[in-house]
Amino acid sequence: MAVLAYSLGKREINQHFTIRNAKLISLVVVFFLLVFHTVFRYYGGGDSCEWLLSKGRFLGENMWQPYGCMMHKYKSIEAKTCLTGKRVAFLGDSRVRQLFHSFIKTIDPDSGKSEDRVKDFLWHPEANNSMKERLLSWTANIFLIYIHVIQWSIKLHSGSGESLQQYKVNLTAISAPLERLADHVEVYWVLQDPVYEEALSADRKMITNQQVQLYNQAAVDVLHGTSAVKLLSATRQASLEILTQSNDGLHMPESSRNVGAMILMNSVCNKLLKPIDGSCCQTLPPPNVFQKLSACFFLVSAMVLLILHVVGNNRPHRAVPPDVESLEEKKPVTAPVPLSPKAPLQSLCKMGLIMGYFYLCDRADMFLKEQKFYTHSTFFIPLICIFVLGVFYNENTKETKLLNREQTDEWKGWMQLVILVYHISGASAFVPVYMHVRVLVAAYLFQTGYGHFSFFWLKGDFGLYRVCQVLFRLNFLVVVLCMVMNRPYQFYYFVPLVTFWFILIYGVMAMWPQILQKRANSSGIWHLGILAKLLALLVLICFFAFSQSLFEAVFAVWPVSKLFELNGSIHEWWFRWKLDRFVMIHGMLFAFVYLLLQKRQVLSEGKGEALFSAKISNLLLFLSVVSFITYSIWASSCKTKTECNEMHPYISVVQILAFILIRNIPGYARSLYSSFFAWFGKISLELFICQYHIWLAADTKGILVLIPGNPSINIMVSTFIFVCVAHEVSLITNDLAQVVIPKDNVALLKRLGALGVCTLMVLLLARGATLGA
């Protein structure tokens, strides 16, 4: 045993140094990435508007990805908001006419016609005096001009050299009125799409790609110096990828035209409507007052730390080294040294650096962003690799009880990894995967109910210290992100959900009469008392669930509403709360039944022993497997998310219980756990929250791109940094919790009072800013 304990202790120390080295490497990588992207962005890299118009690729059918930024898919109501009443003119040939109809269809999908009569297609197939006169007749009352001509010049003159020279002359002549208009109007000159020469009719054979390229180059030579006129070449790239789908070789398929219309819509409307998932052509807002205050706070912390270091107050707290034989902390002979004031300041400085990285990733124009695109391979192949690793790194558990600590960490770890892959692959678009992930979220809440009920039932510790510790650990990172990233509390929906249910569990267990295991052991009547409490909670939940007006009346009152509003409404909170409204009670009830059976020694939890007798174990395993398969079949048959979500609160517990039984009934399965998954499970909350801004992008709508041009390497690098940051945030939270939450109740109440005053001031300031806006 001594040898085993020594080896385990040594492994813990080696793991600590490995993680520390990994974080140092990630810090170096971030530094070089910042240097690279700064040089790239400000010395020749261009901006996202230029990327939108010039570069891109198809991620899949009808999914166009501009280089380095995200393209929003505009709906009719958004397009109307942007363009209603504004004059838009398309000049050109039949290709432009097709693009014009796609553009109008975006505004009005049903009729495909312009309702406000100020959006026109004007037939001007050549760049000549007629087009010049039209341009000279326009004034600044027009909003958008879109010009696309070449094919008729080539066709009418059989692609002669003289025609090309005349085209240059004519284009030079109209460049002056174009530039004059471009000072006040959005003017786009579109480079001609290629043709599919094999499908061209006999009277169009002279329109070759060589000729098209010559004319395009002429347009670039003449107009490139005219900075106000925007050259659109991305549609040409889109057409090249689907060229063979053209019916007549000249006119591009609908998918290409839709790409052109959406590129134009993003170029024009993103700067006005500022969609979250449309990062192309957006100007970033300046930091608000809370972001500035956050920056000042972290800077002051760094200055105070520097001053303490300079004046010589350099007595860092030294953690007591673990005894590698007993794996316990050695007891100091003398009284413990008080914590140095530098320790919390060091944690705050680290947090400031991490928040700076968050801001650069998702609030500054520093790194690139791309859209998500779901395919079965992008979701299932990473999952297979992850589970192979998880199975490979397995170890014996320290205890073989049902849902022991290692097992619950493992459970949280693999669920969190599945959720991460689900988010980055955009798998929410696939309803069966969406429903299975909904069960994983419910399982987290089930564990919350199970864990907190077990603690209160066994320990009976309802003290203010533990409550504040739990609330601090749950909310610290989210509160800081709300300030730094300018996001409402409800945006990080899982933390408000878990916090709400913890407070409710605490209230149920702490209210009179306090029913604990010690009291219940003396009289079985107290078991009925705890069941009565759970029943009362169930009735209360049902009452709120079936009365949305009452729910909104309670949670829409200021200042409570500030915790649960998202975009000025509590609908998101209502949706999240209602979706998993019963699973917390399921977790509490399961904990009660399990602890009761354990107390009565009904279960066999020895190493290698089945949980029940052979017959009962086999029957429960069979029913669990059948439940798993049945649920998967049902989820696969769902047509819409709305239909499935209605059933989810009632049936998610079946899948959760089936997993628990399969995982715990066999003694050999209960005796092993995956250390790989358990490691991630210990930082699952930080992983879930940090992914919003430093792994995903645009508030989870896209993907952060640190390494352009190589998606596989980019995912590996961004994941490495993301995991290191999440682990460090977990350590910082734990360290600050020891400092911020004192064990002395009087000191704790004083700090809670100060926190309440500060919170009220922040809410009043936010309300004043909202009313002022």
PENOR-V854520 format. One line per field, one symbol per residue. ss: DSSP state (H for helix, E for strand, C for the rest). Layout:
BEGIN
ss->???
END
This chain:
BEGIN
ss->CHHHHHHHHHHHHHHHHHHHHHHHHHHHHHHHHHHHHHHHHHCCCCCHHHHHHHCEEEEECCEEEECCCCCCCCCHHHHHHHHCCCEEEEEECHHHHHHHHHHHHHHCCCCCCCCCCCEEEEECCCCCHHHHHHHHHCCCCEEEEEEECCHHHHHHCCCCHHHHHHHHHHHHHHHHHHHHHHCCCEEEEECCCCCCHHHCCHHHCCCCHHHHHHHHHHHHHHHCCCCCCEEECHHHHHHHHCHHHCCCCCCCCHHHHHHHHHHHHHHHHHHHHCCCCCCCCCCCCCCCHHHHHHHHHHHHHHHHHHHHHHCCCCCCCCCCCECCCCCCECCCCCCCCCCCHHHHHHHHHHHHHHHHHHHHHHCCCCCEEEECCCCHHHHHHHHHHHHHHHHHCEEECCCCCCCCHHHHHHHHHHHHHHHHHHHHCCHHHCHHHHHHHHHHHHHHHHHHHHHHHHHHHHHCCCCHHHHHHHHHHHHHHHHHHHHHCCCCHHHCHHHHHHHHHHHHHHHHHHCCCCCCHHHHHHCCHHHHHHHHHHHHHHHHHHHHHCCHHHHHHHHCCCCCHHHHCECCECHHHHHHHHHCCCHHHHHHHHHHHHHHHHHCCCCCCCCCCCCCCHHHHHHHHHHHHHHHHHHHHHHHHCCCHHHHHHHHHHHHHHHHHHHHHHHHCCHHHHCEEEHHHHHHHCCHHHHHHHHHHHCEECCCCEEEECCCCCHHHHHHHHHHHHHHHHHHHHHHHHHHHHHHCCCCHHHHHHHHHHHHHHHHHHHHHHHHHHHHC
END
